[in-house]
Amino acid sequence: MKRIALLLLFVAFSAFADDNEITAENVLRLMNEYRAADGLAPLADDERLHLAAADRMQHMEDESYWSHRSPDGMAPFEWLHRRAYEFRAAGENLAYGFETARLLVESWMESRGHRANILSPLYEECGIAIIDGSTTGPATGKSIVVMFGSRKPGQPQVARASQ
């Protein structure tokens, strides 16, 4: 009987741990929970935004920086143009050093600017890039880039490929 109870406890903990792992799916789910609580439509996945976020993260790794602007002054929205995402509104959230999705999103919700991006009625879609460590050298936790956007009228959505 003890073995069954321990097994059930382990299974329940494992399910919670997976639910709290920093993945694009978990980050999007948690952001959408806050949006729903605020009466907003959920953010949808857009493949171009995921690719733009990944390009952005790679650039920060290659150039060893962590900022909304590159050392040469390039804005984060340049990466959207490079992926043919023509936007009428766009935003970006960055975070590093986090170990769980819930703590990450809760921390963003405590920051005025990050919260404004998550709860903006202007944004309809997002893309998320995640790496282990830091873009500036060895570090614990994960680094996360979220690119938010809404397309210009007439531009089709590009759904994210199944994972």
N, C-alpha and C positions, 0 to 999 in steps of 0.2 A: 504494500500500500504506500509506503514511503517513497519507493522508486517511482510509482505512478505520479505522486504529488510533485516530486522533484522534476520529473520529465515534463509535466504540464507547466510548472513554473519556468523551466528552461525554454520551452516552446513559446510561452507568453513573452518572456524577456527578449527572445530572439526576434519575434515579430515586432516588438516595440523598437528594438535597436535598428532593424532595417527601416522602420518607419521614420527614424530620427537620423539616419545616415545622411550626410550631405551629398545628395544627388540632385540633378536638375529636376527630376520628377518631384522629389520631396520639397525642394525650395519653392517650386511653382505651386504645389498643393498648399503649402503653408501661406504663401502670399495670397492665394485665392481665398483661403479661409478668412483672412482679414478683409479682403475686398467684399466678400459675401456679407460679412457682419456689418459692413458699411453700406450695404445696398447696391454694390457695384457689380457689373458683369465680370466674369472671370477672365483673366488673361489667357490667350491662346498661344500655343507654340507656333513659331514661324521658323522654318529652316534657315532662311537668310539671316535672321537675328541670332540664331545659335552659331552659325558660321562666323558672323561678324564678331560675336563675343569671343569665340575661340581665336580668331585672328588678332583681336585686341589683346587677349591674354598672351598669345605667342609674341607679339611685339613687345609687350612689357617684359617678358622673360628675356628676349633677345637683347633688349636695350638696358636691362637691369634697372627698371624703375617701377614705381607704384604710385600712380597719380591719374587724375581725370584728364590731364594734358601731358602729352609726351615731352621729353626734354627739348625737342625742337619746336614745340608749341602746337602740335597737331591735336585737334579736338577729337574726342571719342567717336563722334558721328561720321568722321571720315570712313570708318570701317563699315558703316551702313551703306554708304554710297558705293564702296568697292564691291559689295555683295548685291548691288542693284535693288536695294530696299529704299525706295523713294518715300520719305516720310513727311507727314504734316506736323508730327510732334515726336520727340524722342528724348530719352533720359537714360541715365546709367547709375547703377549702384555697384560699389566695390566693397569688398570685405576680405580680411585675411586673419589667419590664426584661429579659426573656429573649428570645433570638433563635432558639433551637432547642428542639424538643420534648424531645430526649434530655437536654440540659443541664437543662432545667426539671424533668423528672421525677427525674433523678439528684439534683438539689439537694433536692427534696422528700424523697427517700429518705435524705438525710443529716441531715434535721431530725426529731427524735424525734416531735413532734406530727403533722407532715405524713405521715411514714412510717406512724404508727399509723392514720391515716385510710385510707391506701391499702391497708394490709394488714389492716384490721379485718374479721373474719368476720361482724360485725353488718351490714355494708353489702352490699347486693345490686345497687344501681343508682346511677347518677350522671347529672348534667347539667353541661355545661361551657359557659361563655361566655368569649369572647376578644375583646379590642379592641386596636387599634394604640395604642401610647403609654400614657399614664397617666390615671387618673381625677382627678388633682389638677393637671393641666396638661401642657404639652408634655414629652415624654420619648421616648427611644429604646426599642426592644423592644416587647413585648406585655404586657398585663395579662390575667391568667387567674383565673377563679372556677370552682371545682369544688364542686358540692353533692352530697354523698353521702347515701344514705338506704336504708332498708328500710321497706316499707309495713306498715301495720297489717293483721292478718289480715282477709281478705275484700275488701280493696281491690284492684281489678284493676290490672295493669301497663298503662301507656299507652306503646306502642312509639313511638319517635321516627320521624317521617316521613322517607322517603328523601331523601337530599341530592341 
